[in-house]
Amino acid sequence: MGAKYGINIEVKNASSSDISINNTRSIAIVGDDVKVENTGLKYYPSIKEAIDCVGEGSIKDTLEDLKAAGLESTLIISSFIKSDRVAEDVLKAIDDLILSEQSTGYRPKFILASIYNKDKGVWEKLKGVGDKLGAIYAIEIDEGSEDKILEALKDFQSKRAIITYQKVTRLDKVVRPLGGFIIASYAKVMSASEYGFAQTFSNRLIDGIIGVVDKVEFISGEDCVADRLRGVGVSLVISHSGLRAWGGEVRDSDFKSLHSVVIFDTIIESIKKSQIEAIDKQVSDYLKKVVDDLEAFYRKLVANNVAVGFKVSVPMDLNTNESIAEGKIYIQHQIQEMPLMKNITNKIYKVNDYGSELVKEI
């Protein structure tokens, strides 16, 4: 209690948390394991520790893919015992990932359900869980021809799916689905720097594989199957100065590439984490700090080539007397992400304008 007369000093923290980027890129693996004690959600700090603990099954096979790719990552594993109820078990194991942060303290950025991700019911379950968690997931099309791939995809829409159909040969000559290796490649790119989330896995060499079982036509600068499939959201591996990923487009009306989705997901996640401190605090104490923090955050994104430009405002038409009285504050963000170079057109003209240069040299 302060003094009745004289000077009292009160110190109050009126700042929200600075907006920082979470660089933890945990990978969730869904699949079967013969060990009963591993059933359910488990967290592992490394791939090596996970391999040492799991039994035979699809989870171990996926871990071997990540190991071959040279990935270092924290893992969340959701496993089940293989039975005649496998269709229900895999859907439940995917659903269980919703509780991963509450159960393990970590939320996955990537989801792998190798061998089980060919079923369209699993596609939809991965889509639902992926959208809730802001996680990227791999799905596989069990077809090899362009026409059948297009037919399989005709009703599927997603902005977070890495869609593949090819099988590849791992370093130890085991044939495996491509999806795990692309996820590993993407995770490595993201974790390479604080702003690695603004990079793409496409047109980078894929570690961990030595061959492609399902080869695809790719001719640089010409219409080809690889480019046509990429255009409808399929990610591939092509042979071009090594085995490299080719893709990153998504099947969504608002976003055209996974690159844009990941940038905005990361921005949203970072802002949510920072602004939670402002909830239930007085508007007069916190609103200006919240806006100042946002502008500082976006300036860092521009300086690091994540964004081209931005504008943050508190529009009067949205922030009415009524909404402010209810404690509802609307902040408008306008951001343009840094685009990726997708196509270079070289216009080369044959001319006869320089013959006189030969005479000048005499």
Secondary structure, 3 states (H helix, E strand, C coil): CCCCCCCCCCCCCCCCCCCCCCCCCCEEEEEECCCHHHCEEEEECCHHHHHHHCCCCHHHHHHHHHHHCCCCCCEEEEEECCCCCHHHHHHHHHHHHHHHHHHHCCCCCEEECCCCCCCHHHHHHHHHHHHHHCCEEEEECCCCCHHHHHHHHCCCCECCEEEECCEEEECCCCEEECHHHHHHHHHHHHHCCCCHHHCCCCCCECCCEEEECCCCCCCCCCCCHHHHHHHCCECEEEECCCEEEECCECECCCCCEHHHHHHHHHHHHHHHHHHHHHCCCCHHHHHHHHHHHHHHHHHHHHHCCCEEEEEEECCCCCCCHHHHHCCCCCCEEEEEECCCCCCCCCCCCCCCCCCHHHHHCC
